[in-house]
């Protein structure tokens, strides 16, 4: 989930399998920031943080505790172990980006509103299966999946304008724009003759 949030914004993300792997990778790579899950096998996140603080390569590296334990005592334990911040699960996108901005020399560039562009793209041109897939991805906030779907549409030559628009919205992490887009598809699916009404040709 964190990779899905960060990779589209241009971050290079590495994942560790457990606490011991975290220590090994962080010591070797000297990353700009570490998102530390506190509950991991082999070595837990608190122990891994303490170990990294003893390593010259990571002694001042920002470490953010990511955990489902959101009580004050849990946050205090993480900070005491050497973490710089504490993010409770499920991680809020805005909280994550604000924390990164506080701990790293970042300047965010936000996309301009796309309401006018939204109105020129007809999501109803998608095949029903693709429309359902897109709607599911948007509702789940799966930016990586939306980008992959846009690439697949472009490769297939299906709805090229829509494919470009989806890719642009995904790159900008414009969840609001994506929701507006699928809302037009939902509306198209619910309009038309009343359910159960059918038309028959007159007998010859």
C-alpha positions in Angstrom: 0.0 0.0 0.0 2.8 2.4 0.9 4.6 1.6 -2.4 1.4 2.3 -4.2 1.2 5.8 -2.6 4.8 6.7 -3.0 6.1 5.2 -6.3 3.7 7.2 -8.5 5.1 10.4 -6.9 8.7 9.6 -8.0 10.0 7.9 -4.8 12.3 4.9 -5.2 10.9 2.4 -2.7 12.6 -0.7 -1.3 10.8 -3.3 0.8 12.2 -5.5 3.5 10.9 -8.9 4.5 11.5 -8.6 8.3 13.4 -6.6 10.9 16.7 -8.2 10.2 16.4 -7.6 6.5 15.4 -4.0 7.3 18.7 -3.5 9.2 20.8 -5.1 6.4 19.2 -3.1 3.6 19.2 0.2 5.4 22.8 -0.1 6.5 23.9 -1.0 2.9 21.7 1.6 1.1 21.6 4.5 3.5 18.1 5.6 2.4 16.7 9.1 2.8 13.9 7.9 5.0 12.7 4.6 6.6 9.0 3.6 7.1 9.3 1.1 10.0 6.6 -1.4 10.6 6.8 -2.1 14.3 5.4 -5.6 14.1 7.8 -7.8 12.1 9.2 -11.3 12.5 12.8 -12.1 13.5 13.5 -8.5 14.8 10.6 -6.2 15.6 10.5 -2.6 14.5 11.6 -1.1 17.9 14.6 -3.3 18.1 15.4 -2.7 14.4 15.2 1.1 15.0 17.6 0.9 18.0 20.1 -1.2 16.0 20.0 1.3 13.1 20.6 4.2 15.4 23.9 2.5 16.4 24.9 2.4 12.7 26.8 5.4 11.3 24.9 5.2 8.0 21.5 5.5 9.7 22.2 7.3 12.9 20.3 10.4 11.8 18.1 8.9 9.0 14.5 9.9 9.6 12.5 6.8 10.8 8.7 6.8 10.8 7.0 4.2 12.9 4.0 2.7 11.0 1.8 0.6 13.3 -1.8 -0.4 14.1 -0.9 0.4 17.8 -2.1 4.0 18.0 -2.1 4.6 21.8 0.0 7.4 23.3 2.2 4.7 25.0 2.9 3.1 21.7 3.9 6.4 20.1 6.1 7.2 23.1 7.8 3.8 22.9 8.5 4.4 19.2 9.9 7.8 19.8 12.0 6.6 22.7 13.5 3.8 20.4 14.6 6.5 18.0 11.8 7.1 15.6 11.1 10.6 14.4 7.4 10.3 13.9 4.5 7.8 14.3 1.8 7.0 11.8 -1.1 4.8 12.8 -2.6 2.3 10.4 -4.5 2.5 8.2 -2.1 5.2 7.0 -3.8 8.4 5.7 -2.3 9.7 2.5 -2.4 13.3 3.7 -0.7 12.3 7.0 2.0 10.4 5.2 2.7 13.2 2.7 2.7 15.8 5.5 5.2 13.7 7.6 7.5 13.3 4.6 7.4 17.0 4.0 8.4 17.6 7.6 11.3 15.2 7.6 12.7 15.6 4.1 13.6 18.6 2.0 10.6 18.3 -0.3 8.5 20.8 -2.2 5.1 19.4 -3.4 3.8 20.5 -6.8 0.1 19.9 -7.0 -1.9 19.4 -10.2 -4.3 22.1 -11.4 -8.0 21.3 -11.2 -9.1 19.1 -14.1 -12.9 19.7 -14.0 -13.0 21.0 -17.6 -10.9 18.1 -18.9 -13.1 15.6 -17.0 -16.2 16.8 -18.9 -14.6 16.0 -22.3 -13.8 12.4 -21.6 -16.5 9.8 -21.8 -15.8 6.9 -19.4 -19.0 5.2 -20.8 -17.0 4.3 -23.9 -15.2 1.6 -21.9 -16.3 -2.0 -22.3 -18.5 -2.9 -19.2 -15.9 -5.2 -17.8 -13.2 -2.6 -18.0 -15.5 0.0 -16.5 -16.3 -2.2 -13.5 -12.5 -2.9 -13.1 -11.8 0.8 -13.1 -14.6 1.6 -10.7 -13.2 -1.0 -8.3 -9.7 0.3 -8.5 -10.8 3.9 -7.9 -12.9 3.0 -4.9 -10.0 1.1 -3.4 -7.6 4.0 -4.1 -5.3 1.7 -6.1 -3.3 4.3 -8.0 -0.8 1.7 -9.2 -3.6 -0.5 -10.6 -5.2 2.5 -12.3 -2.0 3.4 -14.0 -1.5 -0.2 -15.2 -5.1 -0.2 -16.5 -4.4 3.0 -18.4 -1.3 1.5 -20.0 -3.3 -1.6 -21.0 -6.0 0.5 -22.6 -3.3 2.4 -24.5 -1.7 -0.9 -25.7 -5.0 -2.2 -26.8 -5.9 1.0 -28.7 -9.1 1.1 -26.6 -10.3 4.6 -25.8 -6.9 6.4 -26.3 -8.2 9.8 -25.0 -9.5 8.1 -21.9 -6.3 6.1 -21.4 -4.3 9.3 -21.5 -6.6 11.0 -19.1 -6.5 8.1 -16.6 -2.7 8.1 -16.8 -2.6 11.8 -16.1 -5.0 11.6 -13.1 -3.1 8.6 -11.7 0.3 10.4 -12.1 -1.1 13.4 -10.3 -2.7 11.2 -7.6 -5.9 13.0 -8.3 -8.4 10.7 -6.4 -11.1 13.4 -6.5 -10.8 13.6 -10.3 -10.9 9.8 -10.7 -14.0 9.6 -8.6 -15.8 12.3 -10.7 -14.8 10.3 -13.8 -16.3 7.0 -12.6 -19.4 8.9 -11.3 -20.2 9.7 -14.9 -20.0 6.0 -15.8 -22.2 5.1 -12.9 -24.8 7.6 -14.0 -24.7 6.3 -17.5 -25.3 2.7 -16.2 -28.3 3.8 -14.2 -30.1 5.8 -16.8 -32.3 4.5 -19.7 -35.6 2.5 -19.7 -37.0 1.3 -16.4 -35.8 -2.1 -15.2 -38.0 -4.8 -16.6 -39.2 -2.8 -19.6 -38.6 -4.5 -22.9 -39.4 -3.8 -26.5 -40.8 -6.3 -29.0 -41.2 -6.0 -32.7 -44.7 -6.3 -34.1 -45.6 -9.6 -35.7 -45.4 -9.6 -39.4 
